[in-house]
Amino acid sequence: MVDLETLDTQPSAHILSIGAVVMHDSDQTFYEVLGTKEQHRSVSPDTINWWCEQNQAAQDEVLIEIDSNLKKMLERFTQFYNDTGSQFIWSHGDDFDCVILTHAYKQLGMKPPWFFTATRDTRTLIETAKRIKGQTFEPNRIGVYHNALHDAQFQTKWMDNIWTALNE
């Protein structure tokens, strides 16, 4: 499960942070803050305004200028993905996190570690559970909203709840 915090909603979005959790093994995590240092990626005034309305803990985590490197972060993420033996990459929606990551990899002349057919979408599974079981099985929220790792952990727990319910 991957989650990004960004400064735009386009595929070319500036990446503020990335959080990832291995599905069904929440002890294996990846988290890195890239902050606001220039990445030659897009920034949207609407997204900046949206960030100004978010909680202070989330802002303090990502709206910082640190010495970060997008290419090195992608290399470390690739290593994490490969080391965990992941076959799929999940995100909360099919048109944001994985699309932005793929764009970033391609921008830097790199190949994403997953095959293009390996992307999975939580929203589809949530809707499926709702139709089959009559509920979404959303867990109680723990952590800071819009902290990429906390969001990935929450989404992973949600998927685990659904898998359990569908297997009953």
PEPE-V43053 format. One record per residue. RES is the residue in one small letter. PSI is psi as a letter, one per 30 degrees, with the letter a starting at -180 (* if undefined). Layout:
RES | PSI
RES | PSI
This chain:
m | k
v | k
d | k
l | l
e | k
t | l
l | g
d | l
t | g
q | l
p | f
s | g
a | k
h | k
i | j
l | e
s | l
i | k
g | k
a | k
v | k
v | k
m | k
h | g
d | i
s | f
d | f
q | j
t | l
f | k
y | k
e | k
v | k
l | f
g | a
t | g
k | k
e | k
q | f
h | h
r | l
s | k
v | k
s | k
p | e
d | e
t | e
i | e
n | e
w | e
w | e
c | f
e | f
q | l
n | l
q | e
a | e
a | e
q | e
d | f
e | e
v | f
l | i
i | l
e | j
i | l
d | i
s | l
n | j
l | e
k | e
k | e
m | e
l | e
e | e
r | e
f | e
t | e
q | e
f | e
y | e
n | e
d | e
t | f
g | g
s | k
q | f
f | l
i | k
w | k
s | l
h | i
g | l
d | g
d | g
f | d
d | e
c | e
v | e
i | e
l | e
t | e
h | e
a | e
y | e
k | e
q | e
l | g
g | g
m | l
k | k
p | k
p | f
w | l
f | k
f | f
t | g
a | g
t | k
r | l
d | k
t | e
r | e
t | e
l | e
i | e
e | e
t | e
a | e
k | e
r | e
i | e
k | f
g | g
q | l
t | f
f | h
e | k
p | l
n | k
r | k
i | k
g | a
v | k
y | k
h | g
n | k
a | e
l | e
h | e
d | e
a | e
q | e
f | e
q | e
t | e
k | e
w | e
m | e
d | e
n | e
i | e
w | e
t | e
a | e
l | f
n | f
e | *
